[in-house]
Amino acid sequence: MKRKYLDFEKPLEEIEKKIVHLHETRKKKNVDNQPQITQMQQLFRETTKQIYSNLTAWQKVLVARHPQRPHTSDYISKMLDDSYELHGDRICKDDPAIIASVGKFRGRPVVIIGHQKGKDTEENIKRNFGMAHPEGYRKALRIMKMAEKFSFPIITLVDTPGAHPHIQAEERNQALAIANNIYEMSQIRTPIIVVIIGEGGSGGALGIGVGDVIVMLEFAIYSVISPEGCASILWKDQRALTEAAESLKLTAPELYKLGLVDEVLNEPLGGAHSQPEEMIKILGDYLEKKLAELCSLNINTLLEKRYQKYRNIGIYLTENQELL
């Protein structure tokens, strides 16, 4: 698939065009221009490093939303053997905005649950752009309970602008579905790893976002509201997107500093969308190590650590250094 370049990546697009032209010239005219190709490839890498080491918060939002970033289905298909997708909440219907599969991850039975965006407009409409209805969260919880029964570790992949805001979702009790998931996930007696792979939007993310470890990919975002919503409410002006994104502190390094995520996982040079296979391998290696660590803990110890983790979020010191 041809790479789609964001506006700030245009210098890379121009370099790629020159590399393609050099390859075509070499093939058609049978000339040895490998030194020029190598030089341009090196320039491409250096320019990529320069661009991605100086991204603004808003540019990171655009990277997190890039349509060619690996989606939940990509991670499942590449990381699980003998996988089987599970459907339905047993109350209303199936929700394609959240998918779940059981299978073997490097020899270990696991369950992977995640938001699923589309790869094109048609699939995005089918998947509701990754915005789940209440039945999606109920499906997720049903499968988490199944994982608990068989002591399968749970991996959740968060990638949503938020829960679906339509009146139909409210009629089917969207808020209760999310709140119930948060409550239940705090007590599920099996290890849970939460990975924010793209957008972590508001309650839509929290509905499958409670776990023993929360890890963010380097250019993922996690926020109570989108920059567009924040700009509209606080500035009354969509042109304030850049300022809103900066103010929200929604990037991985900022959230790690605030203690809201436990680890930040570096993406390949140029972001996950530029090297999806490499990103899937990086996450797989991380998960293998982290699962071995969590599964070695006594379940009561694991639950106590999970409880203390969330109790400690929001603790701060005053000028008098009194713990609040």
C-alpha positions in Angstrom: 0.0 0.0 0.0 1.3 3.4 -0.9 2.2 5.5 2.1 0.0 8.5 2.8 2.0 11.5 4.0 0.7 14.1 6.5 1.2 17.8 5.7 4.3 18.1 7.9 5.8 15.0 6.2 5.8 16.6 2.7 9.6 16.8 2.6 9.7 13.1 3.0 7.2 12.6 0.1 9.4 14.7 -2.2 12.5 12.6 -1.3 10.6 9.4 -1.8 9.5 10.6 -5.3 13.2 11.2 -6.2 14.1 7.7 -4.9 11.4 6.1 -7.0 12.5 8.1 -10.1 16.1 6.9 -9.6 14.9 3.3 -9.3 12.9 3.7 -12.5 15.8 5.3 -14.3 18.1 2.5 -13.2 15.6 -0.1 -14.5 14.8 1.5 -17.8 18.2 2.8 -18.8 20.3 0.1 -17.1 22.5 2.7 -15.4 24.4 2.3 -12.1 23.0 5.0 -9.9 23.1 3.1 -6.6 25.3 5.7 -4.9 22.6 8.4 -5.6 19.9 6.0 -4.4 21.9 5.3 -1.2 22.4 9.0 -0.6 18.7 9.8 -1.0 17.8 7.0 1.3 20.1 8.3 3.9 18.6 11.8 3.5 15.2 10.3 3.9 16.2 8.7 7.2 17.9 11.9 8.5 14.9 14.1 7.5 12.5 11.6 9.2 14.5 11.7 12.4 14.6 15.5 12.3 10.9 15.9 11.7 9.8 13.3 14.3 12.1 14.6 17.0 10.4 18.0 16.9 6.7 17.2 16.6 4.1 19.5 18.3 1.3 18.1 20.3 -1.2 18.7 17.4 1.1 16.9 15.0 1.2 13.9 17.3 -2.6 13.9 17.3 -2.4 13.7 13.5 0.1 10.8 13.7 -2.1 9.0 16.3 -5.0 9.2 13.9 -3.1 8.2 10.8 -5.2 5.7 8.8 -2.2 3.5 8.1 -1.3 2.9 11.8 -1.8 -0.7 12.7 -5.3 -1.4 14.0 -6.4 -3.9 16.6 -7.2 -6.4 13.8 -3.6 -6.1 12.5 -2.1 -6.9 15.9 -4.5 -9.8 16.4 -3.8 -11.4 13.0 0.0 -11.0 13.4 0.4 -11.8 17.1 -2.1 -14.6 17.8 -2.0 -18.2 16.6 -5.2 -20.3 16.3 -7.2 -17.1 17.0 -11.0 -17.1 17.1 -13.1 -13.9 17.1 -15.9 -13.7 19.6 -19.1 -11.7 19.0 -22.1 -10.3 20.8 -23.1 -9.1 24.3 -25.9 -11.6 24.8 -28.3 -8.8 25.4 -28.6 -6.5 22.4 -26.3 -7.3 19.4 -22.7 -7.3 18.2 -20.8 -4.1 17.9 -18.1 -4.0 15.2 -16.4 -1.0 16.8 -14.9 -3.4 19.4 -13.5 -6.7 18.4 -12.2 -9.5 20.6 -10.3 -12.7 19.9 -9.0 -15.6 22.0 -5.9 -17.4 20.8 -2.3 -18.3 21.6 0.3 -15.5 21.9 3.8 -17.0 21.7 2.5 -20.2 23.3 0.4 -18.5 26.0 -3.5 -18.5 25.8 -4.6 -14.9 25.9 -7.6 -12.7 25.1 -7.1 -9.5 23.0 -9.9 -6.9 23.0 -9.7 -3.6 21.2 -11.4 -0.8 19.4 -11.4 -1.3 15.7 -11.3 1.6 13.2 -11.6 1.2 9.5 -8.9 1.2 6.9 -11.0 3.1 4.4 -14.3 5.1 4.4 -16.5 2.1 3.9 -15.0 0.1 6.7 -15.0 3.2 9.0 -18.7 3.6 8.5 -19.2 -0.1 9.3 -17.0 0.2 12.4 -18.4 3.5 13.4 -14.9 5.0 13.3 -14.0 3.0 16.4 -16.7 4.6 18.6 -18.4 1.8 20.5 -22.1 1.5 21.6 -23.0 0.1 25.0 -23.2 -3.4 23.5 -19.6 -3.1 22.5 -18.5 -2.5 26.1 -20.9 -5.3 27.3 -19.3 -7.6 24.8 -15.9 -6.7 26.0 -16.8 -7.4 29.7 -18.5 -10.7 28.8 -15.3 -11.9 27.2 -13.2 -10.5 30.0 -15.3 -12.6 32.4 -14.7 -15.6 30.2 -10.9 -15.0 30.3 -11.1 -14.7 34.1 -12.8 -18.1 34.3 -10.0 -19.8 32.4 -7.2 -17.6 33.9 -6.3 -16.2 30.5 -4.4 -12.9 30.6 -6.3 -10.0 29.0 -4.7 -7.5 26.6 -6.8 -4.4 25.6 -5.9 -2.2 22.7 -7.3 1.3 22.9 -7.9 3.3 19.8 -11.1 5.5 19.8 -12.1 9.1 19.5 -14.6 8.3 22.3 -17.7 6.4 23.0 -20.5 6.8 20.5 -22.4 10.0 21.4 -25.7 9.3 19.5 -29.0 9.3 21.3 -29.4 5.6 20.5 -26.3 4.8 22.6 -27.7 6.9 25.5 -31.0 5.1 25.3 -29.2 1.8 25.7 -27.3 3.3 28.7 -23.9 4.1 27.4 -22.7 5.7 30.7 -23.7 2.7 32.8 -22.0 0.3 30.4 -18.7 2.2 30.6 -19.0 2.7 34.4 -19.7 -1.0 34.9 -16.7 -2.0 32.9 -14.4 0.3 35.0 -15.8 -1.2 38.2 -15.5 -4.8 37.0 -12.1 -4.5 35.4 -10.7 -3.2 38.7 -11.5 -6.6 40.2 -11.1 -9.2 37.4 -8.8 -11.9 38.7 -6.4 -12.2 35.8 -3.6 -10.0 34.5 -4.7 -7.1 32.3 -2.4 -5.0 30.1 -3.8 -1.9 28.5 -2.1 -0.5 25.4 -3.1 2.8 23.9 -2.2 2.2 20.2 -3.7 5.4 18.7 -6.4 7.6 20.2 -7.4 7.3 23.8 -10.6 9.3 23.8 -12.4 10.1 27.1 -14.8 7.5 28.6 -14.7 5.5 25.3 -11.1 4.6 26.2 -11.7 4.0 29.9 -14.4 1.4 29.0 -11.6 -1.1 28.3 -8.8 0.9 29.9 -8.4 -0.3 33.4 -5.5 -2.7 34.0 -2.4 -3.7 35.9 -0.2 -1.9 33.4 -1.0 1.0 31.0 1.4 1.5 28.2 1.2 4.1 25.4 2.9 4.0 22.0 5.2 6.9 21.5 2.9 8.9 19.3 -0.4 7.8 20.7 -2.7 10.3 22.6 -4.9 10.0 25.7 -7.2 12.7 26.7 -10.5 13.6 28.4 -11.6 15.4 25.3 -10.4 15.9 21.7 -8.5 19.0 20.8 -11.4 20.0 18.5 -13.9 19.7 21.4 -11.6 21.6 23.7 -11.0 24.4 21.2 -14.7 24.7 20.6 -15.7 24.9 24.3 -12.8 27.0 25.7 -11.8 29.1 22.8 -15.0 29.1 20.8 -12.7 28.8 17.8 -11.6 25.7 15.8 -8.4 27.6 14.8 -7.2 27.1 18.4 -6.5 23.4 17.8 -2.7 23.7 18.4 -3.1 25.6 21.6 -5.8 23.2 22.8 -3.6 20.1 22.0 -0.7 21.7 24.0 -2.9 22.5 26.9 -4.5 19.1 27.2 -1.1 17.4 27.9 -2.3 14.4 25.9 1.0 13.1 24.6 2.7 9.9 25.9 5.8 11.7 27.5 3.5 14.2 29.3 1.1 11.5 30.6 4.1 9.4 31.8 5.4 12.4 33.7 2.0 12.9 35.3 1.9 9.2 36.3 -1.2 8.4 34.3 0.6 5.8 32.2 3.2 3.3 33.3 5.4 3.0 30.3 6.0 4.6 26.8 6.9 2.2 24.0 9.0 3.7 21.3 7.7 3.5 17.7 9.8 2.8 14.6 11.5 5.8 13.0 8.7 7.7 11.3 5.9 6.4 13.4 4.0 3.1 13.5 2.3 3.9 10.2 5.6 4.0 8.3 6.7 0.5 9.6 3.6 -1.4 10.8 5.2 -4.8 10.8 8.1 -3.5 13.0 5.6 -1.8 15.4 3.7 -5.1 15.8 7.0 -6.9 16.6 8.0 -4.2 19.1 4.7 -4.5 20.9 4.8 -8.3 20.8 8.2 -8.4 22.4 7.1 -6.0 25.1 3.9 -8.0 25.8 5.8 -11.3 26.1 8.1 -9.9 28.7 5.3 -8.1 30.7 2.9 -11.0 30.6 5.6 -13.3 32.1 6.2 -10.8 34.9 2.5 -10.3 35.7 1.6 -14.0 35.4 4.3 -14.8 38.0 2.5 -12.8 40.7 0.0 -14.2 43.1 -3.5 -13.1 42.0 -4.2 -11.4 45.4 -0.9 -9.5 45.2 -1.8 -8.5 41.6 -5.2 -7.2 42.6 -3.7 -5.2 45.5 -1.2 -3.6 43.2 -3.9 -2.7 40.8 -6.0 -1.2 43.5 -3.1 0.9 44.9 -2.1 2.0 41.3 -5.5 3.7 40.9 -5.6 5.0 44.5 -2.3 6.8 43.9 -3.4 8.6 40.7 -4.0 12.3 41.5 -1.9 12.4 44.7 0.1 15.6 44.9 2.1 17.7 47.4 1.3 21.2 48.6 4.0 23.9 49.2 4.1 22.5 52.8 4.8 19.0 51.4 1.6 17.7 52.9 0.3 14.6 51.1 -3.2 15.1 49.9 
